[in-house]
Amino acid sequence: MTALARLAAALAARSARERWLLAVAGAVVAVAIAAAAALAVRDDLALLRARVAGRERELAAVRRLAATLRAAGPPPATDEEAAALLPRLEAAAEAAVGRERIARMTPAGAAASDAAERVELAVRDASLAEVVRLLHALEAGTPPLGVARLELRKHVDQPTRFEATVEVVRGGVR
């Protein structure tokens, strides 16, 4: 005898009143499960809406920062062609994030076939706006400095602060 046949036999052995009570109990359980599923979906949608709103706020802040940087215009052109990469990078980093946040600036190893000059800049406890300001300062220079690599690590205890590593290139393929 299959499980379905045993269930049918057990229901047939019950009185009409017991079958009616079992049907009502089953309907109540089905409604409760449907209500719990609906509430879970509603909560998930609310969480997703909050995430989207947060991302939209971050995007608006980045756009405002970009507009501010565009309005400021490029810095006055000087004889930066002759300037070495390290002083140019240091000046841009100090202006964007401040000297106290610069963790290190070290020349990066380049391939023998690569004629580019490379420096790796590490910045600690920087906000997203400061990192964007730094990248804009590098791009706005004359000639612009290329970013070969950008690495951002978010702080676990401060989600708005980052450890940033930027590898900057001058004189080669960007």
N, C-alpha and C positions, 0 to 999 in steps of 0.2 A: 504494500500500500504506500502510495506516495504521500509526501507532506501535505499537498493540496487536498488529496482525498481524505486524509486524517482530519484536516481543518474543517472540511465540509461536513464530515461525520460528527465532529464535536459540536459544530453550530446546529446541526439538525437535532442533536440530543438536547439542546437547550429549549427552554420555553420561549414563547413569542415575546414576552416581556424582557427576558434576558438578552435575546437577539437584538431587540430594539435598544436596550441600554448599551450593548457592545457597539452597535452602529453609531450611537450618539457619542460614545467615548472615542471611537475612531475618528469621527468628524472633528471633535474638539482637538485631538492630537494633530490632525492635518492642518487645522486653522492655526494652531500654536506654532507649528513648524514653518508655515508660510509667513506668519507675522515675524518670527525671528529672522527668517531670511530677508524679508523686506527691510527690517530695521538694520540688519548688517549691511545691506546694499546702500541704504540711506547714509549710514555712518561712513562707509568707504567713499561715497560721492562727496560728502562734506570734507573729508580729509583731502581728497584730490583737488577740490576747489580751493582749499586753503593753500595747498602746495602751488597751484597755478598762480594764485594771487601773489604769493611770495616771490615766485620767479618773475612775474610781471613787474613787481616793485623793484627787484634787482635790475631788470632790463631797463626800466625807466631811469634808475640812478646812473647806469652806465651811459645811457643816451644823453642825460643831462651833463655828465662829465665830458663826454665827447664834444657836445655843443660848446661847452665852456672852453675846452682846449682849442676847438676850431676858431672860436671868437677871439681868443688870445693871439692867434696867428703864430707863424713860425718865429723862432728867435732870430735876432739880427744875424745876418750872414757875416762870418769872419773868415779868416784863412784857416778853416778847419781841415782842408786837404792835407796840409803839412802837419797838423796836430796828430799826435799819437793816439791810438785807440784807448789806452788806459786812462789818460786824463779826460778825454771826451766822455767816456763811460762814467767816470767818477763824478764829473760835473752834472751829468744828466741824472744820475742816481741820487745825488745830494739834493738836487732841486725837486725831484719827484717824491722821494721817501724820507730824506733826511739822513745825515751821516750816522746817527746812532742806530739805524736799522740795517746798515750795510754790514753783513757778516764777513764776507771775504770777496776779493777780486783776484782771480788767478788766471794766468795764461793757460789756455786749453791746448792740449796736444792736437796738432793737425797732421793730416797725411802729407807725405813728402810731395805728392803731386798737387796738393792744394796750396796755392800762393796766398791764401787768405790769412789775415791776422785774427786770432780768436782769443776772447777773454770770457771767463765764466764768472758771473756775478751772483752772489747769494745774498738774499735779503730776508730778514727775519721779522715776524710780527707785522706784516704789511696787510693793509686792507685791499680789497679788490680794486677800489678806486685808485689807490696808490700804484698798484701793479699796472693798471691801464694807463695811468699818467706816465709811468716810466717807459712803457712800450711806445706811447705816443711821442715822448721826447726823443727816443732813439730814432724813430721814423722821420721826425720833423727836422733832424739835423741836416747839414749840408756837407758832404753827401750823407744820405741816410745810412744808419747802421742796421745791418740785417740781424734778425734773431734766428739762429740756427736751431735752438732748442729752448723750450720753456717748460718748466716743471713747477706745478703748484701742489703743495701739501697743506691741507686744511688742518687747523688745530682741533683736537678732539674736544678740549674744554672751552674753546672760543671759536665757534663756527664762522665768525666773520673775519678772522685773522688767518694769514697764510704764511708759509715758508716758501719763498719763490727762488728758483734757480734759473737764470737766463744766460744762455751762451750767445754772445754777441760776435758778429763777424764783420770785418771790413776788408775790402780788397779782393774779394773772390765771389764765387757763385753763392747766392743767398738761398 
